[in-house]
Amino acid sequence: MKIRILITVLCLAFLGQAHAQRYLPGMKGIQVTAGAVDGFKLSKQDGQAFSLGAALATYTRSGNRWVFGGEYLQKNHRYGDMYIPVSQFTGEAGHYFKFLSDNSKTVYLSLGISLLGGYETVNWGKEVLKDGTTIQNEDNFLYGGAITLESETYLADRLVLLVGARERFLPSSSVADFHFQLNVGVKFIIN
């Protein structure tokens, strides 16, 4: 009896799984991401740098997708025995081109090009430090773009693991034009 149950279970396991269709036109997903910026500096002593983001992805007829969202990026710069935070709040409108997927339609690779706009604040607008030094960098509006290489792995029909590498270029920043990000996140397919 135990052998029959085992054989039945094994047969069912090797029959294959039915997957929901993926990358359908009009399909939408909500994604949240977190990542390291300019290397893995997550401790304050190393000059902590991180990013957090949320976006809506809408899939197109050709299997690509539009992404609209927002992101918060913070990098702490060491000055003597203190840290000066530089924070960027940006909005994104981007188009991601799917260029590779596996036969099971579980893993997809995409290349994304995005326009970014937002605001940058240095030390939250406080120009004078505790030691009397004046910060020369000013808060300002940001514009620029980003290029992203992203992997989507379907963990379930409506749950996707995201892993990505991104280079941001914001020439209007008063601190740094480029920031490299490594992100991980999840996407929830909502329809």
N, CA, C and O of each residue as an XYZ file, in Angstrom:
764
protein
N       0.820     -1.205      0.000
C       0.000      0.000      0.000
C       0.860      1.263      0.000
O       0.580      2.215     -0.729
N       1.920      1.261      0.834
C       2.800      2.421      0.891
C       3.519      2.635     -0.435
O       3.755      3.773     -0.843
N       3.863      1.546     -1.103
C       4.565      1.658     -2.384
C       3.633      2.260     -3.437
O       4.083      3.063     -4.254
N       2.344      1.895     -3.442
C       1.392      2.465     -4.401
C       1.231      3.973     -4.193
O       1.184      4.740     -5.155
N       1.149      4.385     -2.939
C       1.030      5.823     -2.644
C       2.278      6.554     -3.106
O       2.181      7.625     -3.705
N       3.454      5.986     -2.833
C       4.714      6.600     -3.252
C       4.795      6.701     -4.768
O       5.206      7.739     -5.287
N       4.418      5.658     -5.491
C       4.445      5.676     -6.954
C       3.460      6.711     -7.492
O       3.772      7.425     -8.445
N       2.289      6.796     -6.898
C       1.294      7.790     -7.325
C       1.809      9.211     -7.115
O       1.658     10.067     -7.987
N       2.408      9.454     -5.973
C       2.959     10.786     -5.684
C       4.074     11.122     -6.657
O       4.131     12.244     -7.159
N       4.965     10.174     -6.935
C       6.060     10.417     -7.875
C       5.547     10.663     -9.289
O       6.069     11.525     -9.996
N       4.537      9.919     -9.703
C       3.957     10.143    -11.029
C       3.360     11.538    -11.141
O       3.546     12.228    -12.143
N       2.649     11.939    -10.112
C       2.064     13.279    -10.129
C       3.139     14.360    -10.117
O       2.971     15.411    -10.735
N       4.234     14.109     -9.422
C       5.315     15.092     -9.356
C       5.997     15.267    -10.701
O       6.417     16.372    -11.044
N       6.113     14.174    -11.477
C       6.819     14.261    -12.755
C       5.906     14.575    -13.931
O       6.389     14.707    -15.056
N       4.615     14.699    -13.708
C       3.710     15.066    -14.795
C       3.913     16.511    -15.229
O       3.542     16.879    -16.343
N       4.482     17.312    -14.386
C       4.690     18.718    -14.712
C       3.693     19.580    -13.981
O       2.706     19.091    -13.430
N       3.957     20.846    -13.982
C       3.108     21.795    -13.292
C       2.429     22.682    -14.304
O       3.018     23.022    -15.330
N       1.211     23.057    -14.032
C       0.517     24.025    -14.866
C       0.879     25.417    -14.368
O       0.720     25.727    -13.187
N       1.360     26.239    -15.266
C       1.729     27.601    -14.899
C       0.716     28.575    -15.485
O       0.213     28.373    -16.590
N       0.431     29.599    -14.758
C      -0.399     30.659    -15.298
C       0.381     31.341    -16.413
O       1.612     31.328    -16.415
N      -0.326     31.926    -17.343
C       0.364     32.614    -18.424
C       1.051     33.846    -17.861
O       0.537     34.512    -16.963
N       2.214     34.130    -18.406
C       3.032     35.233    -17.888
C       3.348     36.203    -19.012
O       3.359     35.839    -20.188
N       3.605     37.445    -18.625
C       3.937     38.499    -19.577
C       2.805     38.737    -20.574
O       3.062     38.956    -21.758
N       1.576     38.698    -20.115
C       0.426     38.974    -20.969
C       0.212     40.476    -21.104
O       0.482     41.217    -20.159
N      -0.268     40.946    -22.260
C      -0.541     42.376    -22.414
C      -1.556     42.861    -21.382
O      -2.594     42.233    -21.174
N      -1.247     43.971    -20.748
C      -2.133     44.553    -19.754
C      -1.960     44.008    -18.348
O      -2.539     44.551    -17.407
N      -1.186     42.960    -18.181
C      -0.934     42.411    -16.851
C      -0.178     43.454    -16.028
O       0.688     44.156    -16.551
N      -0.509     43.552    -14.744
C       0.107     44.562    -13.881
C       0.703     43.914    -12.641
O       0.225     42.882    -12.170
N       1.751     44.536    -12.124
C       2.363     44.067    -10.893
C       2.850     45.230    -10.054
O       3.288     46.253    -10.579
N       2.768     45.062     -8.746
C       3.301     46.059     -7.817
C       4.583     45.486     -7.239
O       4.608     44.359     -6.745
N       5.659     46.284     -7.309
C       6.952     45.791     -6.846
C       7.561     46.707     -5.800
O       7.393     47.926     -5.835
N       8.273     46.086     -4.866
C       9.033     46.819     -3.854
C      10.462     46.278     -3.879
O      10.686     45.075     -4.005
N      11.424     47.198     -3.756
C      12.832     46.819     -3.830
C      13.627     47.512     -2.728
O      13.222     48.547     -2.198
N      14.758     46.915     -2.402
C      15.726     47.502     -1.476
C      17.100     47.132     -1.996
O      17.281     46.080     -2.609
N      18.073     48.010     -1.745
C      19.389     47.693     -2.270
C      20.524     48.477     -1.660
O      20.338     49.405     -0.873
N      21.703     48.064     -2.058
C      22.941     48.727     -1.655
C      23.364     49.684     -2.764
O      23.165     49.406     -3.946
N      23.947     50.807     -2.372
C      24.355     51.838     -3.321
C      25.864     52.016     -3.255
O      26.440     52.102     -2.170
N      26.502     52.070     -4.421
C      27.945     52.283     -4.530
C      28.739     51.270     -3.706
O      29.686     51.637     -3.011
N      28.357     50.007     -3.784
C      29.020     48.945     -3.028
C      28.169     48.521     -1.850
O      27.086     49.062     -1.627
N      28.660     47.558     -1.104
C      27.904     47.014      0.030
C      28.267     47.755      1.304
O      28.958     47.210      2.166
N      27.816     48.972      1.427
C      28.109     49.805      2.595
C      26.831     50.010      3.386
O      26.210     51.070      3.310
N      26.443     49.005      4.139
C      25.203     49.099      4.891
C      25.419     49.516      6.340
O      24.456     49.846      7.032
N      26.682     49.508      6.819
C      26.934     49.954      8.191
C      27.296     51.435      8.174
O      27.885     51.924      7.210
N      26.949     52.131      9.220
C      27.178     53.567      9.290
C      28.671     53.910      9.269
O      29.061     54.947      8.732
N      29.495     53.052      9.845
C      30.935     53.311      9.890
C      31.556     53.300      8.486
O      32.558     53.973      8.248
N      30.965     52.539      7.561
C      31.500     52.458      6.201
C      30.939     53.528      5.285
O      31.264     53.543      4.098
N      30.110     54.422      5.796
C      29.465     55.413      4.939
C      28.196     54.848      4.334
O      28.036     54.832      3.114
N      27.304     54.389      5.175
C      26.062     53.716      4.800
C      25.419     54.305      3.550
O      25.292     55.522      3.415
N      25.017     53.423      2.639
C      24.332     53.844      1.425
C      23.306     52.783      1.056
O      23.649     51.608      0.923
N      22.047     53.187      0.889
C      20.987     52.236      0.577
C      19.911     52.912     -0.251
O      19.860     54.137     -0.355
N      19.048     52.085     -0.842
C      17.911     52.610     -1.594
C      16.681     51.756     -1.306
O      16.788     50.563     -1.025
N      15.509     52.391     -1.380
C      14.211     51.733     -1.226
C      13.314     52.229     -2.345
O      13.316     53.419     -2.662
N      12.548     51.331     -2.945
C      11.702     51.752     -4.053
C      10.395     50.998     -4.118
O      10.259     49.909     -3.560
N       9.433     51.590     -4.804
C       8.147     50.963     -5.084
C       7.714     51.395     -6.477
O       7.947     52.535     -6.879
N       7.081     50.481     -7.218
C       6.703     50.808     -8.596
C       5.532     49.952     -9.048
O       5.205     48.931     -8.443
N       4.913     50.400    -10.130
C       3.866     49.661    -10.817
C       4.414     49.269    -12.178
O       4.899     50.126    -12.917
N       4.346     47.990    -12.521
C       4.802     47.496    -13.824
C       3.580     47.082    -14.637
O       2.702     46.379    -14.136
N       3.526     47.521    -15.899
C       2.454     47.163    -16.816
C       3.075     46.510    -18.044
O       3.945     47.097    -18.686
N       2.635     45.303    -18.372
C       3.209     44.538    -19.471
C       2.557     44.932    -20.793
O       1.355     45.194    -20.854
N       3.366     44.968    -21.847
C       2.907     45.391    -23.169
C       2.634     44.190    -24.057
O       2.890     43.048    -23.677
N       2.115     44.463    -25.236
C       1.773     43.428    -26.204
C       3.012     42.646    -26.665
O       2.912     41.458    -26.971
N       4.156     43.293    -26.716
C       5.375     42.651    -27.210
C       6.154     41.910    -26.119
O       7.250     41.413    -26.379
N       5.604     41.829    -24.907
C       6.280     41.116    -23.831
C       7.245     41.974    -23.035
O       7.939     41.475    -22.150
N       7.292     43.254    -23.344
C       8.109     44.180    -22.563
C       7.234     44.775    -21.465
O       6.093     44.349    -21.286
N       7.756     45.758    -20.725
C       6.922     46.368    -19.692
C       7.318     47.814    -19.430
O       8.473     48.210    -19.588
N       6.322     48.582    -19.025
C       6.514     49.940    -18.547
C       6.575     49.883    -17.029
O       5.846     49.116    -16.401
N       7.448     50.698    -16.441
C       7.577     50.755    -14.989
C       7.463     52.215    -14.555
O       8.187     53.076    -15.054
N       6.549     52.486    -13.623
C       6.355     53.826    -13.064
C       6.457     53.714    -11.550
O       5.736     52.926    -10.938
N       7.347     54.494    -10.938
C       7.499     54.358     -9.493
C       8.305     55.473     -8.866
O       8.579     56.504     -9.480
N       8.672     55.232     -7.633
C       9.463     56.187     -6.869
C      10.545     55.467     -6.095
O      10.450     54.271     -5.820
N      11.584     56.224     -5.747
C      12.713     55.626     -5.041
C      13.314     56.633     -4.066
O      13.358     57.835     -4.329
N      13.768     56.116     -2.949
C      14.499     56.910     -1.963
C      15.909     56.345     -1.895
O      16.091     55.142     -1.702
N      16.902     57.203     -2.053
C      18.301     56.797     -1.980
C      18.989     57.678     -0.950
O      18.828     58.898     -0.958
N      19.763     57.051     -0.056
C      20.521     57.820      0.933
C      21.947     57.303      0.991
O      22.198     56.098      1.005
N      22.873     58.256      1.024
C      24.284     57.920      1.184
C      24.855     58.863      2.240
O      24.730     60.083      2.136
N      25.487     58.273      3.263
C      26.101     59.063      4.330
C      27.579     59.257      4.028
O      28.307     58.291      3.800
N      28.017     60.511      4.028
C      29.417     60.842      3.771
C      30.095     61.196      5.097
O      29.589     62.006      5.874
N      31.232     60.579      5.331
C      31.951     60.807      6.585
C      32.665     62.161      6.541
O      33.325     62.508      5.561
N      32.512     62.909      7.632
C      33.218     64.171      7.810
C      33.667     64.215      9.268
O      32.857     64.435     10.167
N      34.955     64.005      9.494
C      35.476     63.954     10.859
C      34.841     62.809     11.627
O      34.923     61.655     11.206
N      34.207     63.122     12.752
C      33.547     62.090     13.553
C      32.030     62.052     13.313
O      31.299     61.420     14.076
N      31.559     62.723     12.257
C      30.125     62.738     11.963
C      29.875     62.289     10.530
O      30.804     62.145      9.735
N      28.610     62.071     10.220
C      28.193     61.657      8.884
C      27.195     62.662      8.341
O      26.272     63.078      9.041
N      27.387     63.048      7.088
C      26.491     63.996      6.425
C      25.632     63.207      5.443
O      26.154     62.654      4.476
N      24.320     63.147      5.678
C      23.460     62.390      4.768
C      23.120     63.187      3.503
O      22.819     64.379      3.561
N      23.177     62.501      2.372
C      22.697     63.040      1.107
C      21.536     62.140      0.700
O      21.717     60.940      0.494
N      20.344     62.722      0.586
C      19.141     61.955      0.289
C      18.557     62.399     -1.038
O      18.497     63.592     -1.337
N      18.127     61.427     -1.831
C      17.503     61.699     -3.120
C      16.138     61.034     -3.177
O      16.002     59.845     -2.889
N      15.142     61.804     -3.547
C      13.789     61.319     -3.769
C      13.535     61.424     -5.266
O      13.517     62.530     -5.807
N      13.338     60.301     -5.947
C      13.177     60.351     -7.400
C      11.955     59.575     -7.848
O      11.557     58.585     -7.233
N      11.373     60.051     -8.934
C      10.309     59.343     -9.636
C      10.890     58.751    -10.907
O      11.841     59.292    -11.472
N      10.322     57.645    -11.355
C      10.853     56.939    -12.523
C       9.744     56.633    -13.507
O       8.637     56.258    -13.123
N      10.058     56.798    -14.785
C       9.227     56.298    -15.880
C      10.196     55.564    -16.802
O      11.091     56.172    -17.389
N      10.008     54.254    -16.921
C      10.967     53.478    -17.696
C      10.328     52.400    -18.530
O       9.199     51.979    -18.274
N      11.062     51.955    -19.536
C      10.629     50.867    -20.407
C      11.670     49.759    -20.313
O      12.859     49.996    -20.524
N      11.220     48.551    -19.997
C      12.101     47.401    -19.824
C      11.864     46.424    -20.978
O      10.733     46.017    -21.244
N      12.962     46.057    -21.662
C      12.905     45.174    -22.817
C      13.321     43.762    -22.404
O      14.456     43.548    -21.978
N      12.412     42.808    -22.528
C      12.731     41.413    -22.218
C      13.607     40.883    -23.351
O      13.231     40.972    -24.520
N      14.781     40.330    -23.008
C      15.647     39.809    -24.064
C      16.003     38.337    -23.892
O      16.617     37.747    -24.781
N      15.626     37.728    -22.753
C      15.961     36.322    -22.552
C      15.014     35.712    -21.524
O      14.673     36.349    -20.527
N      14.592     34.470    -21.773
C      13.816     33.724    -20.784
C      14.107     32.240    -20.957
O      14.539     31.801    -22.024
N      13.868     31.475    -19.904
C      14.091     30.038    -19.994
C      12.852     29.361    -20.589
O      11.804     29.991    -20.732
N      12.977     28.087    -20.932
C      11.878     27.354    -21.573
C      10.651     27.220    -20.685
O       9.529     27.170    -21.188
N      10.846     27.162    -19.383
C       9.711     27.005    -18.476
C       9.008     28.333    -18.176
O       8.014     28.359    -17.450
N       9.516     29.421    -18.727
C       8.956     30.765    -18.492
C       8.940     31.100    -17.006
O       7.978     31.672    -16.494
N      10.022     30.734    -16.323
C      10.168     31.011    -14.901
C      11.124     32.162    -14.651
O      10.917     32.955    -13.732
N      12.178     32.262    -15.469
C      13.197     33.295    -15.301
C      13.247     34.161    -16.559
O      13.314     33.651    -17.677
N      13.214     35.471    -16.357
C      13.283     36.435    -17.456
C      14.400     37.433    -17.162
O      14.607     37.823    -16.013
N      15.118     37.841    -18.205
C      16.102     38.918    -18.086
C      15.629     40.088    -18.928
O      15.185     39.913    -20.062
N      15.730     41.291    -18.360
C      15.286     42.502    -19.046
C      16.331     43.592    -18.912
O      17.084     43.644    -17.940
N      16.358     44.461    -19.909
C      17.200     45.653    -19.885
C      16.267     46.851    -19.885
O      15.417     46.978    -20.766
N      16.421     47.736    -18.895
C      15.525     48.874    -18.750
C      16.220     50.205    -18.939
O      17.373     50.386    -18.548
N      15.499     51.131    -19.544
C      15.966     52.510    -19.706
C      14.903     53.401    -19.080
O      13.725     53.308    -19.426
N      15.322     54.269    -18.154
C      14.370     55.081    -17.392
C      14.752     56.551    -17.377
O      15.927     56.910    -17.440
N      13.735     57.385    -17.293
C      13.914     58.807    -17.005
C      13.664     59.002    -15.522
O      12.726     58.435    -14.962
N      14.511     59.810    -14.884
C      14.386     60.079    -13.452
C      14.254     61.573    -13.215
O      14.857     62.382    -13.921
N      13.475     61.925    -12.233
C      13.344     63.301    -11.799
C      13.021     63.322    -10.324
O      12.363     62.412     -9.818
N      13.475     64.350     -9.623
C      13.190     64.384     -8.194
C      13.883     65.515     -7.476
O      14.086     66.594     -8.031
N      14.249     65.251     -6.215
C      14.824     66.277     -5.350
C      15.946     65.667     -4.513
O      15.862     64.520     -4.074
N      16.995     66.455     -4.305
C      18.133     66.032     -3.492
C      18.312     67.007     -2.332
O      18.255     68.224     -2.510
N      18.529     66.452     -1.143
C      18.805     67.289      0.021
C      20.103     66.829      0.671
O      20.347     65.632      0.828
N      20.930     67.800      1.045
C      22.210     67.525      1.705
C      22.068     67.926      3.169
O      21.762     69.079      3.475
N      22.291     66.969      4.078
C      22.178     67.186      5.531
C      20.816     67.768      5.910
O      20.704     68.562      6.844
N      19.794     67.363      5.174
C      18.413     67.789      5.418
C      18.270     69.306      5.472
O      17.470     69.839      6.240
N      19.063     69.999      4.637
C      18.964     71.449      4.519
C      19.742     72.243      5.547
O      19.750     73.472      5.480
N      20.396     71.594      6.492
C      21.181     72.306      7.513
C      22.568     72.571      6.950
O      23.357     71.643      6.769
N      22.866     73.838      6.673
C      24.129     74.195      6.029
C      25.313     74.260      6.989
O      26.449     74.018      6.581
N      25.066     74.583      8.253
C      26.155     74.736      9.224
C      26.226     73.485     10.108
O      25.236     73.068     10.709
N      27.432     72.902     10.166
C      27.650     71.710     10.992
C      27.963     72.108     12.430
O      28.125     73.290     12.734
N      28.049     71.104     13.319
C      28.308     71.358     14.747
C      29.626     72.090     14.980
O      29.744     72.878     15.918
N      30.626     71.827     14.121
C      31.928     72.467     14.313
C      32.028     73.838     13.646
O      33.098     74.446     13.642
N      30.919     74.332     13.082
C      30.898     75.652     12.465
C      31.180     75.648     10.976
O      31.093     76.696     10.336
N      31.513     74.505     10.409
C      31.785     74.391      8.978
C      30.491     74.567      8.194
O      29.436     74.087      8.609
N      30.578     75.260      7.056
C      29.416     75.455      6.192
C      29.491     74.509      5.002
O      30.520     74.425      4.331
N      28.404     73.800      4.745
C      28.321     72.899      3.583
C      28.084     73.743      2.341
O      27.187     74.585      2.312
N      28.894     73.511      1.317
C      28.786     74.269      0.074
C      27.754     73.679     -0.890
O      27.208     74.397     -1.728
N      27.484     72.376     -0.775
C      26.495     71.738     -1.650
C      25.101     72.177     -1.248
O      24.796     72.311     -0.063
N      24.254     72.400     -2.252
C      22.902     72.880     -1.978
C      21.860     71.833     -2.325
O      22.093     70.948     -3.149
N      20.698     71.950     -1.676
C      19.556     71.125     -2.059
C      19.101     71.587     -3.439
O      19.136     72.781     -3.738
N      18.670     70.639     -4.287
C      18.226     71.027     -5.622
C      17.361     69.963     -6.265
O      17.255     68.841     -5.769
N      16.744     70.329     -7.376
C      15.935     69.397     -8.150
C      16.842     68.549     -9.020
O      17.889     69.007     -9.476
N      16.431     67.309     -9.246
C      17.232     66.352     -9.999
C      16.552     65.988    -11.316
O      15.325     65.991    -11.418
N      17.355     65.679    -12.305
C      16.877     65.099    -13.557
C      17.980     64.209    -14.099
O      19.159     64.419    -13.815
N      17.593     63.227    -14.870
C      18.580     62.324    -15.451
C      17.927     61.025    -15.881
O      16.759     60.993    -16.268
N      18.705     59.953    -15.804
C      18.208     58.665    -16.256
C      18.924     57.520    -15.577
O      19.809     57.708    -14.743
N      18.510     56.326    -15.965
C      19.112     55.116    -15.404
C      19.030     53.999    -16.434
O      18.130     53.967    -17.273
N      19.978     53.098    -16.353
C      19.947     51.877    -17.142
C      19.997     50.718    -16.159
O      20.794     50.721    -15.221
N      19.131     49.715    -16.383
C      18.952     48.632    -15.418
C      18.999     47.281    -16.111
O      18.404     47.095    -17.173
N      19.704     46.348    -15.511
C      19.657     44.943    -15.913
C      18.936     44.211    -14.796
O      19.383     44.234    -13.649
N      17.812     43.554    -15.122
C      16.977     42.968    -14.075
C      16.580     41.536    -14.416
O      16.275     41.212    -15.564
N      16.594     40.699    -13.401
C      16.146     39.316    -13.505
C      14.842     39.177    -12.731
O      14.730     39.635    -11.594
N      13.849     38.534    -13.364
C      12.581     38.227    -12.715
C      12.462     36.709    -12.627
O      12.527     36.021    -13.646
N      12.289     36.188    -11.425
C      12.123     34.751    -11.229
C      10.771     34.515    -10.568
O      10.517     35.007     -9.468
N       9.904     33.760    -11.239
C       8.578     33.466    -10.705
C       8.690     32.406     -9.613
O       9.032     31.256     -9.884
N       8.399     32.806     -8.380
C       8.366     31.876     -7.255
C       7.019     31.173     -7.189
O       6.925     30.030     -6.741
N       5.991     31.856     -7.632
C       4.630     31.343     -7.753
C       3.994     32.131     -8.889
O       4.617     33.051     -9.420
N       2.770     31.790     -9.271
C       2.149     32.459    -10.412
C       1.947     33.955    -10.212
O       1.902     34.706    -11.187
N       1.826     34.397     -8.974
C       1.616     35.816     -8.704
C       2.689     36.436     -7.821
O       2.509     37.548     -7.325
N       3.796     35.741     -7.616
C       4.890     36.233     -6.783
C       6.210     36.093     -7.542
O       6.589     35.000     -7.962
N       6.901     37.227     -7.707
C       8.119     37.269     -8.515
C       9.262     37.825     -7.682
O       9.102     38.833     -6.994
N      10.417     37.168     -7.745
C      11.643     37.661     -7.111
C      12.390     38.512     -8.120
O      12.610     38.086     -9.254
N      12.781     39.711     -7.717
C      13.524     40.635     -8.582
C      14.953     40.774     -8.069
O      15.176     40.922     -6.867
N      15.912     40.726     -8.979
C      17.310     41.000     -8.670
C      17.826     41.879     -9.796
O      17.699     41.530    -10.969
N      18.410     43.024     -9.443
C      18.826     43.941    -10.488
C      20.082     44.715    -10.173
O      20.463     44.890     -9.015
N      20.718     45.175    -11.239
C      21.863     46.079    -11.159
C      21.497     47.315    -11.965
O      20.980     47.212    -13.078
N      21.770     48.487    -11.395
C      21.343     49.733    -12.026
C      22.420     50.798    -11.891
O      23.080     50.904    -10.857
N      22.588     51.582    -12.941
C      23.474     52.748    -12.911
C      22.601     53.973    -13.117
O      21.936     54.113    -14.144
N      22.610     54.861    -12.127
C      21.845     56.117    -12.198
C      22.781     57.240    -12.609
O      23.912     57.330    -12.130
N      22.298     58.095    -13.504
C      23.048     59.278    -13.922
C      22.156     60.494    -13.710
O      21.146     60.672    -14.390
N      22.559     61.337    -12.736
C      21.811     62.549    -12.412
C      22.776     63.738    -12.456
O      23.357     64.098    -11.432
N      22.950     64.350    -13.636
C      23.942     65.428    -13.768
C      23.605     66.685    -12.976
O      24.468     67.546    -12.801
N      22.385     66.811    -12.496
C      22.003     67.995    -11.724
C      22.316     67.853    -10.238
O      22.086     68.787     -9.470
N      22.839     66.695     -9.820
C      23.201     66.497     -8.411
C      24.396     67.371     -8.055
O      25.318     67.527     -8.855
N      24.377     67.937     -6.861
C      25.507     68.761     -6.427
C      26.584     67.928     -5.736
O      27.629     68.462     -5.365
N      26.344     66.618     -5.557
C      27.290     65.771     -4.841
C      27.950     64.754     -5.767
O      29.178     64.713     -5.849
N      27.168     63.932     -6.466
C      27.716     62.900     -7.349
C      26.762     62.658     -8.513
O      25.552     62.543     -8.314
N      27.304     62.582     -9.725
C      26.480     62.359    -10.909
C      26.023     60.908    -11.054
O      24.918     60.650    -11.531
N      26.874     59.958    -10.642
C      26.592     58.542    -10.849
C      26.415     57.816     -9.521
O      27.091     58.120     -8.538
N      25.497     56.851     -9.507
C      25.328     55.933     -8.375
C      25.028     54.548     -8.940
O      24.133     54.392     -9.770
N      25.776     53.546     -8.489
C      25.535     52.161     -8.882
C      24.743     51.478     -7.780
O      25.074     51.606     -6.601
N      23.692     50.751     -8.163
C      22.826     50.089     -7.196
C      22.728     48.598     -7.498
O      22.672     48.191     -8.659
N      22.710     47.789     -6.444
C      22.343     46.379     -6.529
C      21.073     46.229     -5.711
O      21.064     46.501     -4.511
N      19.988     45.790     -6.369
C      18.682     45.729     -5.724
C      18.141     44.312     -5.678
O      18.457     43.482     -6.531
N      17.335     44.054     -4.687
C      16.560     42.828     -4.596
C      15.156     43.236     -4.169
O      14.983     44.193     -3.415
N      14.161     42.509     -4.652
C      12.799     42.875     -4.299
C      11.807     41.805     -4.689
O      12.182     40.725     -5.144
N      10.542     42.117     -4.506
C       9.465     41.211     -4.879
C       8.422     41.996     -5.677
O       8.225     43.196     -5.487
N       7.770     41.268     -6.570
C       6.669     41.834     -7.355
C       5.443     40.957     -7.132
O       5.524     39.729     -7.175
N       4.310     41.603     -6.893
C       3.038     40.910     -6.723
C       2.192     41.194     -7.965
O       1.842     42.345     -8.228
N       1.865     40.157     -8.724
C       1.013     40.327     -9.904
C      -0.412     40.518     -9.413
O      -0.938     39.688     -8.672
N      -1.040     41.627     -9.832
C      -2.356     41.979     -9.289
C      -3.510     41.679    -10.229
O      -4.667     41.774     -9.818
N      -3.232     41.316    -11.489
C      -4.338     40.906    -12.376
C      -3.860     39.925    -13.407
O      -4.646     39.469    -14.238
